[in-house]
Amino acid sequence: MVLVDGKLVEPEAARVSLFDHGFLFGDSVYEVVRTREGRPFLLDAHLARLRRSAAEIYLEIPFTDGELADQVRRVVREAGHEESYIRIIVTRGVGEIELHPATCRRPGLILVALPLRRPPERLYTRGIRLAVVGRRRTHPHSLNPAAKTGNYLNNVLAVIEARRRGADDAVMLNAEGHLAEGTTMNIFFVSGGVVRTPALESGILEGITRGVVVRLVREEGLPLEEGRYPPEALREAEEAFVTSTTRDIMPVYSVDGRVLESRGPGPVTRRLIRRYAAFSTPRSAGR
């Protein structure tokens, strides 16, 4: 089910104007939310990040969080899936074909609710294969990676490169050559018994799942370090995992063809997977 500017339509009937700047220039922000037991999970955190992203691109969202939440619940209810993948998109709106958005009178709101598709089970039992690609993450002084925008071509090219090298997904470095993140995921690795992850200052998106995992690592009493790391640190790690809204916590099998010591989910990864599963049970999470 799709909701376009307040109107519910089936996916095949959804239409967006060719003159919407989100289509013309990628001038939009978005969030991906999933449901658990039919209810949007961590929705407040996602809506807060949506507003931070909008502020980064000078886009004022003309809806309250309450209004957005009501619309999310509406599209989920109408879609009727057992569990839903929800995409919340706010575009600059319809205007003239010119870069400055002065002619865009009102932002557009699009909500998409599709059946949630879990990644293949083999990626959890064996792990994902990653490749460190040449395509760099955009510099914060260009298009700030902290903003989740519709301008995603850089990441598209990165995943194409990774797939051509036989990997499942890409690891992108920042302009200084330090580890940043995957195309749609944050990265954690374990070395010397310490859980490590690129710091926000490395030029990454502040993942919602990443934030939960950072908190859980601390609650488990595990040593944690957020810093700047060369790609060799990931390749030589004892174990590693990635996090995202739709993946939860997914172990890493190899990096650039080099199999990690854990050969899939290591002891720390398994411990955090169990901890996250307990946290994400709606009754536990209070959502």
KELORO-190649 format. One record per residue (C-alpha): residue in one letter; chain; x, y, z. Coordinates in pm, 1 decimal. Example, Ala and Ser with C-alpha at 12.3 -4.5 7.8 and 13.67 -1.06 7.14 Angstrom:
// KELORO-190649
 type mol        x        y        z
    A   A   1230.0   -450.0    780.0
    S   A   1367.0   -106.0    714.0
//
This chain:
// KELORO-190649
 type mol        x        y        z
    M   A      0.0      0.0      0.0
    V   A    121.3    351.1    -83.2
    L   A      9.6    685.2     56.4
    V   A     83.2    984.5   -167.0
    D   A      2.6   1323.9    -17.4
    G   A   -275.7   1178.1    195.3
    K   A   -429.4    949.7    -69.5
    L   A   -405.6    570.8    -32.2
    V   A   -343.2    376.9   -352.7
    E   A   -217.3     35.3   -454.6
    P   A    155.3     32.5   -542.8
    E   A     93.2     -7.2   -916.5
    A   A   -133.5    300.1   -914.6
    A   A    104.9    529.0   -721.9
    R   A    211.9    839.3   -914.5
    V   A    457.5   1119.5   -842.9
    S   A    492.6   1428.0  -1062.2
    L   A    787.1   1436.2  -1302.9
    F   A    844.5   1789.8  -1174.6
    D   A    887.7   1688.4   -811.2
    H   A   1239.9   1790.7   -713.4
    G   A   1276.9   1461.9   -530.2
    F   A   1257.1   1291.8   -869.9
    L   A   1448.0   1556.2  -1065.6
    F   A   1738.6   1611.8   -825.5
    G   A   1718.2   1354.4   -547.3
    D   A   1608.4   1648.3   -330.7
    S   A   1437.2   1451.8    -55.6
    V   A   1488.0   1279.0    278.4
    Y   A   1363.4    940.5    387.1
    E   A   1351.7    678.7    660.2
    V   A   1303.2    302.9    658.3
    V   A   1100.9    159.3    946.4
    R   A    996.4   -198.4   1008.8
    T   A    714.9   -340.9   1215.4
    R   A    740.7   -597.5   1492.7
    E   A    419.0   -781.3   1570.3
    G   A    252.1   -537.7   1332.1
    R   A    362.2   -220.0   1510.6
    P   A    616.8     33.0   1379.4
    F   A    941.0    -27.3   1569.4
    L   A   1148.9    261.5   1710.4
    L   A    933.4    504.8   1512.2
    D   A   1009.3    802.2   1736.7
    A   A   1383.3    765.7   1674.2
    H   A   1329.7    740.1   1299.2
    L   A   1109.4   1049.7   1289.2
    A   A   1366.9   1244.1   1490.1
    R   A   1637.6   1148.7   1239.6
    L   A   1405.8   1238.7    951.2
    R   A   1386.4   1591.5   1091.4
    R   A   1763.8   1611.3   1138.0
    S   A   1811.3   1502.8    776.9
    A   A   1559.5   1762.0    657.7
    A   A   1737.0   2036.0    850.9
    E   A   2065.4   1941.0    681.3
    I   A   1915.0   2015.2    338.4
    Y   A   1710.1   2321.0    445.5
    L   A   1379.9   2135.4    407.5
    E   A   1100.0   2220.6    647.9
    I   A    863.8   1930.6    711.6
    P   A    508.1   2071.0    742.4
    F   A    379.5   1783.9    955.0
    T   A    408.9   1714.8   1326.0
    D   A    558.3   1389.4   1447.3
    G   A    212.2   1290.6   1566.0
    E   A     65.7   1346.4   1219.0
    L   A    345.6   1147.6   1056.6
    A   A    305.3    863.6   1306.7
    D   A    -69.5    853.3   1244.2
    Q   A    -10.7    828.3    869.3
    V   A    246.1    552.1    918.4
    R   A      3.7    351.1   1129.5
    R   A   -271.2    415.8    874.3
    V   A    -72.5    281.6    578.4
    V   A     43.8    -20.0    780.8
    R   A   -312.8    -97.5    883.4
    E   A   -444.0    -64.4    527.8
    A   A   -160.1   -273.2    384.3
    G   A   -250.4   -561.9    615.6
    H   A     85.6   -742.6    599.6
    E   A    199.0   -971.7    878.4
    E   A    508.9   -753.6    907.5
    S   A    579.0   -442.3    701.5
    Y   A    870.8   -258.9    550.1
    I   A    780.4    110.6    564.2
    R   A    952.8    384.1    368.2
    I   A    878.0    743.0    469.8
    I   A    976.5    996.2    202.7
    V   A    952.2   1373.7    220.6
    T   A   1037.4   1546.1   -107.2
    R   A   1102.9   1911.3   -181.9
    G   A    782.4   1911.7   -384.8
    V   A    674.0   2008.8   -734.1
    G   A    846.7   2306.9   -894.6
    E   A   1022.7   2439.1  -1202.3
    I   A   1319.4   2256.0  -1351.5
    E   A   1578.6   2467.3  -1178.2
    L   A   1805.7   2390.6   -886.8
    H   A   1683.2   2652.7   -643.8
    P   A   1363.6   2522.9   -478.5
    A   A   1186.8   2858.9   -454.8
    T   A    913.9   2740.8   -693.2
    C   A    837.4   2429.3   -482.8
    R   A    524.8   2533.4   -298.1
    R   A    485.7   2243.1    -56.1
    P   A    687.3   1930.8     32.7
    G   A    546.4   1598.3    -80.8
    L   A    485.4   1307.6    156.3
    I   A    500.2    948.5     34.8
    L   A    462.4    642.2    255.4
    V   A    520.7    291.1    123.6
    A   A    422.9    -23.8    315.9
    L   A    537.9   -351.8    163.1
    P   A    572.1   -703.3    304.5
    L   A    888.4   -721.8    513.2
    R   A   1143.1   -945.9    344.8
    R   A   1403.9  -1090.1    576.0
    P   A   1750.9  -1140.0    425.2
    P   A   1843.1  -1501.2    339.1
    E   A   1907.3  -1713.4    647.3
    R   A   2251.7  -1811.6    516.1
    L   A   2368.0  -1455.0    575.3
    Y   A   2300.3  -1504.5    947.6
    T   A   2439.8  -1857.3    979.0
    R   A   2747.7  -1801.9    760.6
    G   A   2779.9  -1425.2    733.5
    I   A   2791.7  -1155.4    469.3
    R   A   3084.1  -1111.2    229.9
    L   A   3209.2   -753.3    215.3
    A   A   3442.9   -570.2    -20.2
    V   A   3619.9   -243.0     55.6
    V   A   3551.1    -43.1   -259.9
    G   A   3718.9    253.2   -421.9
    R   A   3404.5    465.9   -415.7
    R   A   3439.7    700.0   -114.8
    R   A   3167.9    820.9    121.5
    T   A   3078.3   1182.9     53.1
    H   A   3263.2   1439.3    262.9
    P   A   3055.4   1605.8    538.3
    H   A   3130.1   1941.1    373.6
    S   A   2966.7   1816.3     53.1
    L   A   2651.6   1610.7    108.6
    N   A   2671.0   1526.3    477.0
    P   A   2642.1   1147.1    529.2
    A   A   2460.1   1225.4    854.3
    A   A   2158.3   1317.9    638.6
    K   A   1955.7   1029.0    495.0
    T   A   1863.8   1177.6    158.9
    G   A   1724.6   1048.2   -168.6
    N   A   2056.3   1125.8   -337.6
    Y   A   2198.0    772.9   -321.2
    L   A   2391.5    731.8   -646.2
    N   A   2726.7    712.3   -466.9
    N   A   2605.8    411.0   -270.0
    V   A   2449.5    252.8   -579.7
    L   A   2785.8    265.8   -756.6
    A   A   2959.7    123.4   -449.4
    V   A   2734.7   -182.4   -430.6
    I   A   2771.9   -239.7   -806.2
    E   A   3150.0   -244.7   -760.0
    A   A   3121.7   -485.7   -466.9
    R   A   2894.7   -725.6   -655.8
    R   A   3131.6   -723.9   -954.2
    R   A   3402.4   -838.1   -714.2
    G   A   3189.5  -1127.6   -588.0
    A   A   3089.2   -969.7   -254.9
    D   A   2740.4   -923.3   -114.1
    D   A   2786.8   -557.7    -24.4
    A   A   3038.4   -276.6     -2.7
    V   A   3238.6   -107.9    268.8
    M   A   3303.2    257.7    192.4
    L   A   3592.5    463.2    324.7
    N   A   3578.5    833.1    403.4
    A   A   3782.9   1096.0    221.9
    E   A   4078.3   1033.2    456.3
    G   A   4077.7    660.6    382.8
    H   A   3929.2    549.3    715.7
    L   A   3644.8    299.5    751.7
    A   A   3306.4    468.4    722.5
    E   A   3010.3    235.5    664.2
    G   A   2837.4      0.8    424.6
    T   A   2598.6    117.8    155.9
    T   A   2296.7     76.9    386.6
    M   A   2449.9    -42.4    712.9
    N   A   2685.1     42.2    995.8
    I   A   2994.0   -166.2   1070.8
    F   A   3126.0   -316.6   1394.8
    F   A   3426.9   -540.5   1444.9
    V   A   3602.0   -708.7   1735.7
    S   A   3978.0   -706.2   1783.4
    G   A   4174.0   -767.5   2099.3
    G   A   3844.4   -834.9   2277.2
    V   A   3723.3   -478.4   2210.5
    V   A   3410.2   -399.9   2010.4
    R   A   3501.3   -122.3   1767.3
    T   A   3294.7     87.5   1528.8
    P   A   3366.9    396.5   1317.8
    A   A   3289.1    713.5   1510.1
    L   A   3015.6    946.5   1389.9
    E   A   3294.7   1195.4   1315.7
    S   A   3422.8    952.8   1051.1
    G   A   3140.5   1075.2    828.1
    I   A   2864.3    817.4    867.2
    L   A   2490.9    798.9    913.3
    E   A   2393.2    770.2   1278.2
    G   A   2212.5    438.4   1241.5
    I   A   1913.2    374.9   1466.0
    T   A   2011.2      9.6   1510.1
    R   A   2374.2    117.4   1555.5
    G   A   2271.5    334.8   1848.7
    V   A   2080.8     50.1   2011.4
    V   A   2375.4   -187.7   1967.6
    V   A   2621.2     64.5   2115.3
    R   A   2397.0     85.2   2419.7
    L   A   2363.4   -293.0   2446.3
    V   A   2740.5   -341.8   2419.3
    R   A   2785.7   -110.6   2716.7
    E   A   2507.2   -278.1   2913.0
    E   A   2674.1   -614.4   2853.4
    G   A   2995.4   -477.8   3005.5
    L   A   3192.6   -526.5   2685.0
    P   A   3473.7   -282.1   2606.2
    L   A   3368.1    -44.0   2328.2
    E   A   3566.9    196.4   2114.3
    E   A   3437.1    443.0   1856.5
    G   A   3721.2    573.7   1644.7
    R   A   3891.9    609.3   1307.8
    Y   A   4029.3    289.0   1158.0
    P   A   4215.0    186.0    843.5
    P   A   4051.0    -84.1    627.8
    E   A   4317.1   -332.3    745.7
    A   A   4161.1   -322.3   1092.3
    L   A   3842.8   -474.7    952.3
    R   A   4020.9   -727.9    734.3
    E   A   4225.8   -850.2   1032.2
    A   A   3942.7   -847.7   1287.5
    E   A   3857.9  -1152.2   1496.8
    E   A   3491.1  -1110.3   1408.1
    A   A   3264.7   -844.7   1263.7
    F   A   2899.9   -765.4   1204.8
    V   A   2681.8   -505.5   1037.1
    T   A   2362.6   -341.7   1160.7
    S   A   2055.8   -189.3    997.3
    T   A   1680.9   -162.7   1042.4
    T   A   1601.0   -453.7    810.9
    R   A   1908.5   -667.4    890.3
    D   A   1916.6   -622.0   1270.3
    I   A   2263.4   -767.8   1346.9
    M   A   2423.9   -966.2   1064.1
    P   A   2764.2  -1138.1   1098.6
    V   A   3048.5  -1087.7    851.2
    Y   A   3212.5  -1389.9    688.4
    S   A   3485.7  -1227.2    482.0
    V   A   3633.2   -892.1    378.3
    D   A   3795.1   -859.5     35.2
    G   A   3795.0  -1237.5      8.5
    R   A   3977.4  -1281.2    337.8
    V   A   3778.3  -1501.2    577.7
    L   A   3768.8  -1362.4    929.4
    E   A   3897.2  -1567.0   1221.0
    S   A   3543.0  -1634.4   1344.3
    R   A   3436.8  -1770.0   1000.3
    G   A   3092.0  -1619.3   1055.2
    P   A   2914.7  -1523.0   1376.9
    G   A   3173.6  -1512.6   1655.7
    P   A   3102.3  -1528.2   2029.0
    V   A   3054.1  -1152.7   2072.8
    T   A   2831.3  -1131.4   1766.8
    R   A   2615.7  -1422.4   1885.9
    R   A   2587.9  -1268.1   2230.8
    L   A   2471.2   -935.6   2086.0
    I   A   2228.5  -1104.2   1846.2
    R   A   2060.5  -1270.5   2144.6
    R   A   2060.8   -944.7   2339.3
    Y   A   1914.5   -749.4   2048.8
    A   A   1645.0  -1011.7   1992.6
    A   A   1539.3   -973.6   2356.6
    F   A   1542.1   -594.9   2328.9
    S   A   1341.0   -589.3   2006.4
    T   A   1056.3   -799.4   2140.6
    P   A    774.5   -539.1   2149.3
    R   A    692.3   -612.7   2513.2
    S   A   1055.2   -557.2   2610.3
    A   A   1093.1   -245.4   2400.5
    G   A    767.3   -100.1   2525.3
    R   A    646.2    -38.4   2169.1
//
